[in-house]
Amino acid sequence: MPSGTGRWCEYEAPLLAPLPFEDFDIGLTLTPNVDKTSRITVRLNKYSVPARFIGENIRISLRADEIWVFDRHEIVVRHERPAGRYCFRDLLDHYLEVLRHKPGALENSTGLAAARESGMFTPVHDAFWAAARESRGRAEGTRALIEVLLMHRRLPHEAVVAGMNAVLEAGSVSPDLVAIEARKAVAAAGGPPPVVITPPADTPVTEDVPPFGQGPPAAGQHTARFAIRRGRAVPVGSSRRA
């Protein structure tokens, strides 16, 4: 039987409480305010956060090499900490909803520069953007690109790039076609197949039905209205709170 310290460790081990199930946050918790440029300032450096947090105080965990930004208990972004001071860490994705209304601000934005530097904004994105501006004009062409960039939130990066390539080869700049081709690329890579919505069997289909999104609904049909609350679509009139 062990003696001394080892003996007492064996005696006390069964008496110890189990380890907690939740991870222990080793970072320093801070609650900086999000300024009008959708950034927070931490230790003289600025980091972007999603634009929906502008004007709010958000919780962050300051770590040795990263900053974790939380929305309640969920991590919304993790930024690498720079070595120096007065540096910027911007993500283009955080500004897409704002750029929809101000498409002219995209070209010289720091978020776009950072996306190009990281390789996330590829030459295919540039080619699609140039073709869209030539086809639709600068503002509407940029909005078409922004719709494509929003697809990166729900589809793999490689699939969206493949979708843009396929659409450009077909001579189009439609974001809807990019989404279709991207889902085909996901299915070809072994992911879930693209969703195909078909009308019920008892619904007559005629050739004069307008394309989706064009014209008023036919008699007897109903449309659902949605409001965006904290990044989620919620039916208007619903009592559920976001």
Residue pairs with C-beta under 8 A, 6 or more apart in sequence:
1 7
2 10
25 61
26 63
27 61
27 62
27 63
27 68
28 61
28 62
28 63
29 59
29 60
29 61
29 62
30 42
30 59
30 60
30 62
31 57
31 58
31 59
31 60
32 40
32 41
32 42
32 57
32 58
32 60
33 40
33 55
33 56
33 57
34 40
34 49
34 53
34 54
34 55
34 56
34 57
34 58
35 41
35 54
36 54
36 55
38 48
38 49
38 50
38 51
38 53
38 54
38 94
38 95
38 98
39 46
39 47
39 48
39 49
39 88
39 90
40 46
40 47
40 49
40 58
40 60
40 69
42 60
42 62
42 67
43 62
43 85
44 85
44 86
45 81
45 82
45 85
45 86
45 87
45 88
45 89
46 87
46 88
46 89
47 67
47 69
47 77
47 79
47 88
47 89
47 90
48 77
48 88
48 89
48 90
48 91
48 94
48 95
48 111
49 58
49 69
49 76
49 77
49 94
50 76
50 77
50 93
50 94
50 231
51 94
51 95
51 97
51 98
52 97
52 230
52 231
53 71
58 69
58 70
58 71
59 69
59 70
60 67
60 68
60 69
60 70
61 67
61 68
61 70
63 81
64 81
65 80
65 81
66 78
66 79
66 80
66 81
67 78
67 79
67 81
68 75
68 77
68 78
69 75
69 76
69 77
69 78
69 79
70 76
77 91
77 94
79 89
80 89
82 89
88 110
89 114
90 109
90 110
90 111
90 114
91 111
91 114
91 115
92 109
92 111
92 112
92 114
92 115
92 120
92 121
92 149
93 111
93 149
93 152
93 153
94 111
95 109
95 111
96 146
96 149
96 150
98 105
99 105
99 106
99 109
99 142
99 146
100 143
100 146
103 138
103 139
103 140
103 142
103 143
103 146
104 138
104 139
104 142
106 112
106 142
106 145
106 146
107 142
112 121
115 121
120 152
120 157
122 161
124 161
124 164
124 165
124 168
125 145
125 148
125 149
125 161
125 164
127 164
127 168
128 144
128 145
128 148
128 164
128 167
128 168
128 173
128 178
129 141
129 142
129 145
131 141
131 168
131 173
132 140
132 141
132 142
132 144
132 145
132 173
133 141
133 142
134 141
135 141
135 173
136 144
136 173
141 173
144 173
144 174
144 175
147 175
148 160
148 164
148 175
148 178
151 160
151 163
151 175
151 178
151 179
151 182
152 160
155 179
155 182
155 183
155 186
156 186
156 189
156 191
158 185
158 189
159 182
159 183
159 185
159 186
159 189
160 178
160 182
162 181
162 182
162 185
163 177
163 178
163 179
163 180
163 181
163 182
163 183
163 184
163 185
164 178
164 181
166 177
166 181
166 184
166 185
167 173
167 174
167 177
167 178
167 181
170 177
180 194
183 194
183 195
184 194
186 192
186 194
187 193
187 194
199 205
209 218
217 223
224 235
225 235
225 236
225 237
226 233
226 234
226 235
226 236
227 233
227 234
227 235
227 236
228 234
229 242
230 242
232 242
234 240
234 242
